[in-house]
Amino acid sequence: MEKAGILVEALPYIKKFYGKTVVIKYGGHAMVNCELKKAVLTDAVLMKYVGMHPVIVHGGGPEITGMLKRVGIESSFMGGLRVTDAATMEIAQMVLVGKINKDIVGMINDIGGHAVGLSGKDGNLLVADKKMGRVRRPDGSEEMVDIGLVGEVRQVNPGIVATVIREGYIPVVAPVAVGEGGDSYNVNADSAAGALAVALNADKLIILTDVEGILADRNDKASLISTVTREGVPQLVEKGIIDGGMIPKVECCISALRGGVGTTHILDGRVPHSVLLEIFTDRGVGTMVTN
């Protein structure tokens, strides 16, 4: 009876989101813990089988750092972004496209789904311009510095992803973009997911993180703010409730909302099946940022 009740609760959501596109930014602890990884990808497979169109955009910073260390290249960051010279970009592309992307595709196929791996270079999916890094000087002023082959998405050509979806597959996208002259650019996975969600006219953008969501009191997990409006975000930033690494994630959500995405969600990827809990139950498990 409990299982029947769960299915009945899920029915209106299955009906509501049937045929809708959901972009999932997959990163954090859920990428390194085997059980959590299987839970997230099982969620995507289930979504596909009930008529939704999940699109996965993954990160891979820790694995890139690990591989760079193995080959004797030291990682450095400016303004929170990885300084990416040609050698670093070669390793990043190899790890993101050749290893992580294919590992995710293989696991989805093994679970019982059907996935196709892509990078932002396939079909010029993600076209990027060079992004400068922002660093703060000791006197408090800010300076823009060259951080190498780091890109900012300028254009999305979603045709290849739409084709993969139409043929019944789950697209898995690595955030490597193409620049002028065919150069490869390392792109922030949150930004890539947000830009792709807009281009696909997605109904939802879900960002998996290593925190519960936005907390009114960061020391009290029970203070989770379940819903935030675009208009309410500046006030939360001013109060320091949204700060640090949460700021760019919320900014990504706001940008996606402005671009036409229905709703955006910041979820704790450490909770097994957090994606299903957010979409198919009356009470979600993270923070929803809405218009």
C-alpha positions in Angstrom: 0.0 0.0 0.0 2.9 2.3 0.7 4.3 1.8 -2.7 0.9 2.3 -4.3 0.6 5.6 -2.4 4.0 6.8 -3.7 2.9 6.0 -7.2 -0.4 7.8 -6.8 1.5 10.9 -5.4 3.9 10.8 -8.4 1.1 10.5 -11.0 0.3 14.2 -11.4 3.9 15.1 -11.7 4.5 12.4 -14.3 1.6 13.8 -16.2 2.8 17.4 -15.8 6.4 16.8 -16.9 5.7 14.2 -19.7 7.6 15.3 -22.8 9.4 18.1 -20.9 13.2 18.6 -21.0 15.1 18.6 -17.7 18.8 19.6 -17.7 20.8 18.2 -14.8 24.2 19.6 -13.9 25.9 16.6 -12.4 28.9 17.3 -10.1 30.2 17.3 -6.6 30.2 14.3 -4.2 27.6 12.5 -6.4 30.3 12.0 -9.0 32.8 10.3 -6.8 30.6 8.1 -4.6 29.7 5.0 -6.5 26.3 4.5 -4.8 25.3 8.2 -5.3 26.5 8.0 -8.9 24.3 5.0 -9.6 21.3 6.7 -7.8 21.6 9.9 -9.9 21.9 8.1 -13.2 19.1 5.7 -12.3 16.9 8.7 -11.7 17.7 9.9 -15.2 16.9 6.5 -16.7 13.5 6.4 -14.8 12.7 9.9 -16.0 13.3 8.9 -19.6 11.1 5.8 -19.3 8.2 7.9 -17.9 8.4 10.2 -20.9 10.7 13.0 -19.7 13.8 14.1 -21.5 16.8 14.3 -19.1 20.0 16.0 -20.4 23.1 15.6 -18.2 25.9 18.1 -18.2 28.8 17.0 -16.0 31.8 18.6 -14.4 35.1 16.9 -13.4 37.4 19.3 -11.6 38.8 16.9 -9.0 39.6 14.3 -11.7 41.3 16.9 -13.8 43.4 18.0 -10.9 44.3 14.4 -10.1 45.4 13.6 -13.7 47.4 16.9 -13.8 49.2 15.8 -10.7 50.0 12.4 -12.1 51.7 13.9 -15.2 53.6 16.5 -13.1 51.6 19.6 -13.9 50.7 21.8 -11.0 47.1 23.2 -10.8 46.6 26.9 -10.2 43.5 29.0 -9.9 42.7 32.7 -10.2 39.3 34.1 -9.1 38.0 30.6 -8.6 38.9 29.5 -12.2 41.5 27.1 -13.3 44.4 28.7 -15.1 44.4 26.6 -18.4 47.4 26.6 -20.6 47.6 24.4 -23.7 49.0 21.4 -21.8 46.3 21.7 -19.1 43.6 22.0 -21.7 44.8 18.8 -23.4 44.5 17.0 -20.1 41.2 18.5 -19.2 39.7 17.5 -22.5 41.1 14.0 -22.2 39.6 13.6 -18.7 36.2 15.3 -19.4 35.5 13.9 -22.9 37.5 10.7 -23.0 37.1 9.3 -19.5 34.3 10.9 -17.3 31.8 11.3 -20.2 32.2 7.7 -21.4 32.1 6.4 -17.8 28.7 8.1 -17.3 27.4 6.8 -20.6 28.6 3.3 -19.8 26.9 3.3 -16.4 23.6 4.6 -17.9 23.6 1.9 -20.5 24.4 -0.7 -17.9 21.5 0.4 -15.7 19.1 -0.1 -18.6 19.0 3.3 -20.3 20.4 4.4 -23.6 22.9 7.3 -23.5 25.1 9.1 -26.0 28.1 11.1 -25.0 28.8 14.5 -26.5 31.2 17.4 -25.9 30.5 21.0 -26.6 32.6 20.7 -29.7 30.2 18.2 -31.4 28.1 20.0 -33.9 29.4 23.3 -32.5 27.1 22.6 -29.6 28.9 25.1 -27.3 30.7 28.1 -28.9 32.8 30.1 -26.5 34.8 33.3 -26.2 37.9 33.7 -24.1 37.0 34.5 -20.5 39.3 36.6 -18.4 39.9 35.9 -14.7 39.0 38.5 -12.0 41.4 38.8 -9.1 41.4 41.2 -6.2 44.5 43.2 -5.4 45.7 43.8 -1.8 44.3 47.3 -2.0 40.8 45.9 -2.7 40.6 46.8 -6.3 39.9 44.2 -9.0 42.1 43.3 -12.0 41.2 41.3 -15.1 44.0 38.7 -15.9 44.5 36.2 -18.7 43.9 32.7 -17.4 44.4 30.9 -20.7 41.9 28.6 -22.5 39.0 29.2 -20.2 35.8 30.0 -22.1 32.5 31.7 -21.6 29.6 30.3 -23.7 28.6 32.8 -26.4 26.3 30.6 -28.5 24.5 27.3 -28.2 23.6 25.2 -31.2 21.4 22.5 -29.7 20.5 20.6 -32.9 22.8 17.7 -32.0 21.2 17.3 -28.6 17.7 17.6 -30.0 18.5 14.8 -32.4 19.8 12.6 -29.7 16.7 13.2 -27.6 14.4 12.6 -30.6 16.0 9.2 -31.2 15.3 8.1 -27.7 18.7 8.6 -26.0 19.9 10.5 -23.0 22.5 13.1 -24.0 25.6 13.4 -21.7 27.5 16.6 -22.3 31.1 17.4 -21.3 31.7 21.1 -20.9 34.4 21.6 -23.5 33.5 24.3 -26.0 34.9 25.3 -29.3 36.3 28.8 -30.0 37.4 30.8 -32.9 39.7 28.8 -35.1 38.7 25.5 -33.6 40.4 26.0 -30.2 39.2 24.1 -27.3 38.0 25.9 -24.2 37.4 24.7 -20.7 33.9 26.0 -19.6 32.3 26.1 -16.1 29.8 23.2 -16.0 27.2 25.2 -14.2 27.3 27.9 -16.9 27.3 25.3 -19.7 24.2 23.6 -18.1 22.4 26.9 -17.8 23.1 28.0 -21.3 22.0 24.6 -22.7 18.8 24.7 -20.7 17.9 28.0 -22.2 18.7 26.9 -25.7 16.6 23.7 -25.3 13.7 25.7 -23.7 14.0 23.3 -20.8 11.2 23.1 -18.2 13.7 22.6 -15.4 17.4 23.2 -14.6 18.7 21.1 -11.7 22.1 21.8 -10.2 23.5 19.1 -7.9 25.8 20.4 -5.1 27.3 19.3 -1.9 25.0 21.3 0.4 21.3 21.0 1.3 20.4 24.0 -0.7 20.1 27.6 0.5 20.0 27.7 4.4 18.7 30.7 6.3 21.2 29.6 9.0 24.1 27.6 7.6 24.6 25.9 11.0 21.0 24.6 11.0 20.0 22.1 8.3 16.4 22.6 9.3 16.5 26.2 8.1 16.4 25.2 4.4 14.7 27.8 2.3 12.5 25.7 -0.1 11.6 28.5 -2.5 13.4 31.7 -3.5 12.1 34.2 -6.1 14.4 36.1 -8.4 13.4 39.3 -6.7 14.3 37.9 -3.3 17.8 36.9 -4.2 19.6 40.3 -3.8 18.2 40.6 -0.3 19.6 37.2 0.7 23.0 38.1 -0.8 23.0 41.3 1.2 22.2 39.4 4.4 25.0 37.0 3.6 22.6 34.0 3.4 23.7 33.5 -0.2 27.5 33.8 -0.3 30.7 32.1 -1.5 30.3 29.3 -3.9 26.5 29.5 -3.8 26.4 32.9 -5.5 27.5 31.7 -9.0 25.0 28.8 -8.8 22.2 31.1 -7.9 23.3 33.6 -10.7 23.2 30.6 -13.1 19.7 29.9 -12.0 18.6 33.5 -12.5 20.2 33.7 -15.9 18.4 30.5 -16.9 15.0 31.9 -15.7 15.5 35.1 -17.6 16.2 32.9 -20.7 12.9 31.2 -20.4 13.6 28.1 -18.3 10.5 27.2 -16.2 12.0 26.6 -12.8 15.5 26.0 -11.4 16.6 23.8 -8.5 19.7 23.6 -6.3 19.8 20.1 -4.8 22.0 18.2 -2.4 23.6 15.5 -4.5 24.6 13.6 -1.4 21.0 12.6 -0.8 20.2 9.4 -2.8 17.6 10.0 -5.5 17.3 13.7 -4.7 16.4 14.4 -8.3 13.3 12.1 -8.1 12.3 13.4 -4.7 12.4 17.0 -6.0 10.4 16.3 -9.2 7.9 13.6 -8.2 6.9 14.4 -4.6 4.8 17.0 -2.9 7.7 18.3 -0.9 11.1 18.7 -2.6 14.5 18.3 -0.9 16.3 21.4 -2.1 15.8 25.0 -3.0 13.8 26.0 -6.0 14.6 29.4 -7.6 11.6 30.7 -9.5 10.3 33.7 -11.4 
